[in-house]
Amino acid sequence: MGRGRSEIKRIENPTQRQSTFYKRRDGLFKKARELAVLCDADLLLLLFSASGKLYHFLSPTVPSVREFVERYEATTHTKVWADIRQERRAELEKVGSMCDLLEKQLRFMTVDDGEEYTVPSLEALEHNLEAAMRKVRSEKDRKIGGEICYLQNIIRGRQEERYGLCDKIAHAETLKDVECGSTSLSNGLDLKLGFN
């Protein structure tokens, strides 16, 4: 009698999961080796574990991973290597131009004692510094305004809470006065009528 089918789902026990991973990985690589040898197939198998460790199998007939991927690109008309390089090159160019711009602005914002400046360049520097100061002041004013609104809301909430407590106290005193008034009234009647 054969084994029954088990449901394929994630193994919750980490030790058992790791043990199963290694056993199945070895079985998968054995099958890949057999397929490559028996059928003379070119095969590249890449496997990443849950921890990110790379395991790979390359059939003996494949000279290198790069050539295999280039063959894949030619067959499927997709770019695996080139897209990554182009994206990185574009990103590097963007970062480089941003660094150049920031260095230029930084050089422009600093005034060295040993360097000669023209009046127009000093006026431009003064204009840029004034614009920067306006931005800083407006941001500071915005932050202070936000803090003021926040504190005003807290004060308003506390005042409403105080008014609510005052109303409760006034209501309690009114009830107390009503109870005291009826007690004193009944005591006075009792004395007049001769009750103890």
C-alpha positions in Angstrom: 0.0 0.0 0.0 1.4 3.4 -0.9 1.5 6.5 1.2 -1.6 8.7 1.3 -1.5 12.2 -0.3 -0.7 14.9 2.2 -1.9 18.5 1.9 0.7 20.8 0.5 0.9 23.8 2.9 3.6 25.7 4.7 5.3 23.7 7.5 4.9 25.7 10.8 7.7 24.0 12.7 10.9 25.9 11.7 13.2 22.9 12.4 11.0 20.5 10.4 10.7 23.1 7.6 14.5 23.5 7.3 15.0 19.7 7.3 12.3 19.3 4.6 13.9 22.1 2.6 17.3 20.4 2.5 15.8 17.0 1.6 13.7 18.4 -1.1 16.5 20.6 -2.4 18.8 17.6 -2.7 16.0 15.6 -4.5 15.4 18.5 -6.9 19.1 18.8 -7.8 19.3 15.0 -8.2 16.4 15.1 -10.7 17.9 18.1 -12.5 21.2 16.2 -12.9 19.4 13.2 -14.1 17.4 15.2 -16.7 20.6 17.0 -17.9 22.5 13.7 -18.3 19.7 11.4 -19.7 18.2 13.9 -22.1 21.3 16.0 -22.9 19.4 19.1 -21.8 20.9 22.4 -20.9 19.7 23.3 -17.5 20.2 26.2 -15.0 18.4 25.8 -11.6 18.5 28.7 -9.2 17.1 28.3 -5.7 16.9 30.8 -2.9 16.2 29.7 0.7 14.0 31.6 3.0 17.1 33.1 4.6 18.2 34.4 1.1 21.0 31.9 0.6 21.5 30.9 -3.1 21.8 27.3 -4.3 22.3 26.6 -8.0 22.8 23.8 -10.4 24.3 24.2 -13.9 24.3 21.3 -16.3 27.8 20.3 -17.6 27.0 21.3 -21.2 26.4 25.0 -20.2 29.6 27.0 -20.2 28.5 29.8 -17.8 25.4 31.4 -16.3 26.0 34.5 -18.3 25.9 32.7 -21.7 22.9 30.7 -20.6 21.0 33.9 -19.7 22.0 35.6 -22.9 20.7 32.5 -24.8 17.5 32.9 -22.8 17.3 36.6 -23.7 17.8 35.8 -27.4 15.1 33.1 -27.4 12.5 35.1 -25.5 13.4 38.6 -26.8 13.7 40.0 -23.3 16.6 41.7 -21.6 17.6 40.5 -18.2 21.2 41.9 -18.0 20.8 45.0 -20.1 17.7 46.3 -18.3 19.4 46.1 -14.9 22.5 47.8 -16.2 20.6 50.6 -17.9 18.5 51.2 -14.8 21.6 51.5 -12.7 23.4 53.7 -15.2 20.4 56.0 -15.4 20.1 56.1 -11.6 23.8 56.8 -11.2 23.6 59.6 -13.8 20.6 61.1 -11.9 22.4 60.9 -8.5 25.6 62.3 -10.1 23.8 65.3 -11.6 22.0 65.9 -8.3 25.4 65.9 -6.5 26.9 68.3 -9.0 23.9 70.7 -8.5 24.1 70.5 -4.7 27.9 71.1 -4.8 27.4 74.1 -7.1 24.7 75.5 -4.8 26.9 74.9 -1.7 29.9 76.6 -3.3 27.6 79.5 -4.3 26.2 79.8 -0.7 29.6 80.0 0.9 31.9 83.1 0.7 35.6 82.4 1.0 37.8 85.2 2.4 40.6 84.6 0.0 38.5 84.6 -3.2 37.5 87.7 -5.2 33.8 88.1 -5.9 32.1 90.4 -8.4 29.3 92.7 -7.3 26.6 90.8 -9.4 27.7 87.4 -7.9 27.5 88.9 -4.4 24.1 90.3 -5.1 22.9 86.9 -6.5 24.3 85.3 -3.3 22.5 87.8 -1.2 19.2 87.2 -3.1 19.5 83.5 -2.6 20.2 83.9 1.1 17.2 86.2 1.5 15.0 83.7 -0.3 16.3 80.9 1.9 15.6 83.0 5.0 12.0 83.7 3.8 11.5 80.0 3.4 12.8 79.3 6.8 10.7 82.0 8.4 7.5 80.9 6.6 8.1 77.3 7.8 8.8 78.5 11.3 5.6 80.6 11.3 3.7 77.6 10.0 5.0 75.4 12.7 4.3 78.0 15.4 0.8 78.5 14.0 0.2 74.7 14.2 1.4 74.6 17.8 -0.8 77.6 18.7 -3.9 75.8 17.2 -3.0 72.6 19.0 -2.7 74.4 22.3 -5.9 76.4 21.7 -7.8 73.1 21.1 -6.4 71.8 24.4 -7.5 74.9 26.2 -10.9 74.8 24.6 -11.3 71.1 25.6 -10.3 71.8 29.2 -12.7 74.8 29.4 -15.5 72.6 28.1 -14.5 69.9 30.6 -14.5 72.6 33.4 -17.9 73.9 32.4 -19.3 70.4 32.4 -17.9 69.8 35.9 -19.3 73.2 37.1 -22.7 72.1 35.7 -22.5 68.8 37.6 -21.5 70.5 40.8 -24.4 73.1 40.4 -26.8 70.2 39.8 -25.5 68.3 42.8 -25.8 71.4 45.0 -29.4 72.0 43.8 -30.3 68.4 44.6 -28.7 68.7 48.0 -30.5 72.0 48.7 -33.8 70.4 47.7 -33.2 67.4 50.0 -32.0 69.6 52.9 -35.0 71.9 52.4 -37.5 69.0 52.6 -35.8 67.6 55.7 -35.8 70.8 57.6 -39.4 71.4 56.5 -40.5 68.0 57.7 -38.6 68.5 61.0 -40.3 71.8 61.6 -43.7 70.2 60.9 -43.0 67.4 63.2 -42.2 69.7 66.1 -45.3 71.8 65.6 -47.5 68.8 65.4 -46.0 67.2 68.5 -44.3 64.2 66.8 -40.9 63.1 68.0 
